[in-house]
Amino acid sequence: MIILGIDPGYAIVGYGIIEKNDLGQVRVVDYGAINTPKEMSFPNRLVMIQDGINALISRFKPDAVAIEELFFNQNITTGIAVAEARGVILCTATKGVKKVFEFTPMQIKQSITGFGKADKKQVQYMTKTILGLKSTPKPDDAADALAVALCLAQTNTMLINSDVQIFTNNNLKKMDLKENLKRKLK
């Protein structure tokens, strides 16, 4: 199983691709970042992100995508732009892969380190260790994306192999547009 992990952003979108075999062993396939130039208009940056995600899906043909949910700390303006980029990423991933899973930062930290409030260095160290890497992947966004992919790899395989399309906050949701429209029209 090939898993594409994504750490969303609009200046830098981290990605990490791992493969999980039938024995549960994982290995790194690729990692890196989609970088958008700050002098480029925001709509064009979003298009660049969409093109980058499409290129990753075309090249690696992942079975599932895992993406980190947003956590707003202080700068709401930046948070809105990241949320817009994340929307483009979610839409593009769902069109290309169909199995998209979302995890909160706390879920990722818990999965990787066993402690939901672990710091960034602990998560990076454990990601490096679990994947058998000699050094921490750079940029940090790529290391974060590998942690997101590992979080899905360590999730119950029955979820990944089911018809469920979106996993978020421990609730499984089957997204069916026709069903949702019928319900709203009633």
Long-range contacts (C-beta under 8 A, 24 or more apart in sequence): 1-63, 1-64, 1-153, 1-160, 2-29, 2-60, 2-61, 2-62, 2-63, 2-64, 3-62, 3-63, 3-64, 3-65, 3-66, 3-149, 3-152, 3-153, 4-56, 4-57, 4-60, 4-62, 4-64, 4-65, 4-66, 4-93, 4-97, 4-149, 5-65, 5-66, 5-67, 5-145, 5-146, 5-147, 5-148, 5-149, 5-150, 5-151, 5-152, 6-53, 6-65, 6-66, 6-67, 6-68, 6-89, 6-93, 6-145, 6-148, 7-68, 7-141, 7-142, 7-144, 7-145, 7-148, 8-67, 8-68, 8-70, 8-82, 8-85, 8-86, 8-89, 9-82, 9-85, 9-141, 10-36, 10-42, 10-45, 10-46, 10-49, 10-81, 10-82, 10-84, 10-85, 11-35, 11-36, 11-38, 11-45, 12-36, 12-139, 12-141, 13-49, 13-52, 13-53, 13-85, 13-89, 13-141, 14-139, 14-140, 14-141, 14-142, 14-143, 14-144, 14-145, 15-56, 15-142, 15-145, 16-137, 16-142, 16-143, 16-145, 16-146, 16-147, 16-148, 16-149, 17-56, 17-60, 17-62, 17-149, 18-131, 18-146, 18-149, 18-150, 18-153, 20-153, 26-130, 26-131, 26-150, 26-153, 27-131, 27-132, 28-131, 28-133, 28-146, 29-60, 30-60, 31-137, 31-142, 31-143, 31-145, 31-146, 32-142, 33-139, 33-141, 33-142, 42-81, 42-84, 45-85, 46-84, 46-85, 46-88, 49-85, 49-88, 49-89, 49-92, 50-88, 50-89, 50-92, 53-88, 53-89, 53-92, 53-93, 53-96, 54-92, 54-96, 57-92, 57-93, 57-96, 57-97, 58-96, 62-97, 63-97, 63-99, 63-160, 64-97, 64-99, 64-100, 64-101, 64-152, 64-160, 65-93, 65-97, 65-99, 65-100, 65-101, 66-100, 66-101, 66-102, 66-103, 66-148, 66-149, 66-151, 66-152, 67-93, 67-100, 67-101, 67-102, 67-103, 67-148, 68-102, 68-103, 68-104, 68-105, 68-108, 68-144, 68-148, 69-102, 69-103, 69-104, 69-105, 69-168, 69-169, 71-104, 71-105, 94-165, 94-175, 98-165, 99-160, 99-164, 99-165, 100-165, 100-166, 101-152, 101-155, 101-159, 101-160, 101-166, 101-167, 101-168, 102-166, 102-167, 102-168, 102-169, 103-148, 103-151, 103-152, 103-167, 103-168, 104-169, 107-151, 108-147, 108-148, 108-151, 111-150, 111-151, 111-154, 111-155, 112-147, 112-150, 112-151, 123-147
